[in-house]
Amino acid sequence: MKPGSMLLADRGYDADWIRELAIKKGAWANIPPKSNRSEPICFSPYLYRARNRVERFFNRIKQCRRVATRYDKLAANYLAFVQLASIRLWLGANEPRPSLTQRRQGSTAPP
């Protein structure tokens, strides 16, 4: 972990030793506190939402079987396929979708 970086983790990783290790490495830990924590800690929900978006992205690319099971032996080949899966997701998110009325009528062509 590089100095000045940020550790974004889930509530399950809220432990004092993890926070101390991050501070020793020069990083800041942004982990939501567990409900049984006695002393308050510094936590940013805005940064935690960013971690959630990254986690959802990885769950989406793991829908590709080749990414989930890691068939490739070489890391370079695996990284190339992760990039292809990412591009496929990005293209699917940016293509125009038919409106609700067009879907009800069964037409996908623009009016």
LINQUIZI-V111951 format. One record per pair of residues at least 24 apart in sequence whose C-alpha atoms are under 8 Angstrom apart, sorted by the first residue. I is the first residue (numbers start at 1). J is the second residue. If there is no record, write none. Layout:
((I	J) (I	J))
This chain:
((1	25) (1	26) (1	27) (2	26) (2	27) (3	27) (4	28) (6	30) (7	31) (8	47) (8	48) (8	51) (9	48) (9	51) (60	89) (61	85) (61	86) (61	89))
